[in-house]
Amino acid sequence: MTPTLTSKANPRFKDLLARLRPSGTRREATLLLGGKLIEAWAEARQTTAGKRLRPALWLRLEQTDPHPLEAALAVGTLVLGEGLMRELADAGSPPEHALLMELGPEPAGPLADRVIGAWGIQDPGNLGAVLRSAAAFGFQEALLGPGCTDPFSPKALRGSMGAAFLMPLRRLERLEPDHGRWYALDGGPGAVPLAEADLSGPLRLWVGSEGHGWHGVALPAGVQRLAIPIEGVESLNAAVAAGIACYEVARRSRP
């Protein structure tokens, strides 16, 4: 029978925290919190994005039955007391299951045909929602500009509900347009209305930060501003704007 860890001073728990502490480009491990998210990864583990995450250790809440995938993955199990699991999850109620994942290197090479980009999205829930909408409407890759929150933090993974396993993610320090159509969602001067834009591929669709959009960002030649007409409010939430634009791209691509 696997013993239950209950003390924060336990060396195995301290080592687990140390592996999860780095973030951003220094992150080498993350947690999948909850059976549903683990199952979403398992369904996508043969994709390019899914293979980037490699299972390392199963974590089970005390007095919880084993998950069917626990034995199938054969990575070893730690049973944690409620307090330790809650601390790992950073949530009100601890999940019954979690899976420690090792994170492989970013993808390289040419971009996919349909790409979503996030610039300065700082809220993990917003970034997760952007990625989820893009994946739902057929986007194949995601680019993350400066200032974006860590897409592989447990909170962002939970917010994306598996989208990070469906689309390869890579970081960019600057906008460097390739041969595709580059759009920045923005209602500023010179923006082309969404209904009039050419959204055929190769397409690179970018959404700006929650508070400032593209204010202060010098868009290079080759990046066109793209406006979603609205009435009665100043602006849309970044994730909502991305969802609308992604839906329009998918709608036009249908036979």
N, C-alpha and C positions, 0 to 999 in steps of 0.2 A: 504494500500500500504506500502511495506517495505521501510523504510527510507534508504538512501545511506550514508555510512560512507566515509568521505573524509579526515579526520584529523588523523595524526599519533598519536596525543595526546588522541584520543578517548579511554576510558578505555577498551572497548570490543576489539579494535584492539591491544592494548598493552597486554591484556591478551592472545590473540591469538599468538602473537609473543613469549611471555614467554613460552607457551606450546610447541612451535616448536623449541625453542633454544637448549635444551639438545640433545646430539647426542650419538651414540654408544650404550653401554649397559644402559645408563641413559635415552635413548629416550623412551617416553611414547606416543608420537603422531607424525603424519606426514601428508603430504599433497599429494593427488592425483591431479596432474595438468592436466587439459584438459578433455574434454568429452570422448575421446577414452580410456584414461587410467581408468577413472571411469567405463566405460562400460566393460572394460576387467576385473576389479575387480568384477563387478556385475555378470558376467558370471561364475566366479570361486568362488563365495562367499560361496558355500556349501562344498568346498574342505577344507582339514585340514589347508592348508596354507591360503586360503581365509578367513577362520573364525578367523584367528589371528588378522585381521584388522576389527575394528568395526566403522561404520560411526558415527560421532558426530555432524558435522555441515556442511551445504552446503554454499559455497561461490560463488556468482554470480557477474560478472562484470556489472557495471551500463549500462543501455540501452540494455541489452541482454535478450532475451526471456528465460523463465524457461526451463530447461532440463526435459524430461519425467521422469527421475529417481528422480528428486528433490522432487516431491510430493510423490512418491512411498516410499521413504526412511523415510519421515516424521521425519527429525532430526532438523528442523529449518533452516532458511536461513539468511545470511548476504549479503547485496548488497554493494559492495565496489567500490569506485572510481578507475579510471585507475591507478593512482599513487600508491595506496595501494595494488592493485592486482599485479602490476609489482614488488613491493618490496617483496611480499610474494613469487612470482614465481622466482625471481632472474633471469629474462630473458628479452630479448629485447622487446618482445611484450607480454602483459599479456594475459593469457588464459581467455576464456569466463566463464569457470566453474572450480571450484576446490572443493575438498571434504576433510575436516579434518577427520582424522582417528585416533582412539585410538588403540594402539599397545598392544596386549596381550603377555603373556610369551612365551619363546622359547619352542619348542617341546622337549620331552624327550623319553627315551626308545631306543630299538634297531634301528640301521640304516636301511634304505631301501636297496633294492637289488642293485640299481644302483645310485651311489652318486658322485656328482662333488664337488671338494674342491678347494678353493682359498686361497693362502698363500701370504699375504702382497700385494694384489692388491689395490693400493691406488687411482686410478682414477675411479670416479663413472661410467663414460661411459664404461670403460673396464670391470668393475665388472658386470655391467648390460648386456654387450654383452656376457660375459662368461655364465651368468645365462640363457640368452635367447637361446644361442646355446644348452646348456645342456637340457633345457626343450623341445626344438624342436626335439631333438633326443632321447627322452624317459627317461632321467634321472629323478629320483623321489625325490631327496633331495639334499641340498647343505650345505656344511660345510665351515666355515669361520675361517681361522687361524689368528694369531696375525698380526697387521699392516694393516688389510683389512679396506677399507673405509666402512662407515655406509651403509648397503644395503637398509635401509629404509629412507635414505635421499631422498628428492624429486627428486634430480638429478639422483640418482641411480635407483629409481623406474621408472623414465621416460626412462632411458637407457635400463632397462630390459623389457620395454613394456609389463608388466603383468607377467613376469616369476616368480616374487616374490610371486604371488598369486597362482602359480601352484605347487611350490615345497616348502616344509617346510625348513626353514633356521635356523641353530644353530651355535654357536661359539665354537671353541676349542682352548685351550691355548697351546696344544702340540699334536704331532702326536702319537697316541696310537693305533696301528693296532689291529683290531679284527680278526675274522676268514676269512674276505674277502681278495681279491687281491688288494693290495695298490700299486699305481703307481704315481711317480712324473715325470711330463713331463720335461725332461732335456736331453741334448745331451752329457753329460759328460761321463767320463770313466766308463765302465761297464754297460752302458745303453743298454737295449734290443730294437732293432728296432720295431716300431709299427706293422709292418707286421708280426713279429714273436711272438708277445706277446699273452698270453692267456687273452682275454678280457671278458671271461664269468663271470657271477655273482657268488657270491656277489662282486661288483667292487667298488673301491674307487679311483677315478681319480683326481689327484691334479695338479694345475697349479701354478707356482711360480710368484714372483713379476715382474713387468714390467722391471725394470732396472737391477736387480741382479739375477733373477731366484731363484735358490736354493743355491746360493753362501753364505757361512757362516751358513747354516742350517745343523745341524747334523741329517741326516735321520736315524731313528732307524732301527734295523733289522726287516725285514718284509715289508719294503718299497723299491720297485724296481724302478730304474730310467728307463724312457721310452723315446726313441728318435724318432723324426720325421725327416727322412733324407731330407736335403735341399741342394741346390747348389747356389753358387754365393753371398749369404748373410750370415751374422754372426748368426742371430737368427730370430725367428718369433715373432710378437706381441703376447702377452699372450692370448688375446681373440681369435686370429686367430688359434693359436696352440690348444687351447681348442676345438674350433669348428671342426677342422680336426679330432682330436682324438674322439670326441663325435660322429661324423658322422661314423667313422670306427667301433665303438662299435655298433651303430644302424645297419649298413650294415651287420655285421656278425650275428646279431640276427634275421634277416629276414629269413623266410622259404626259 
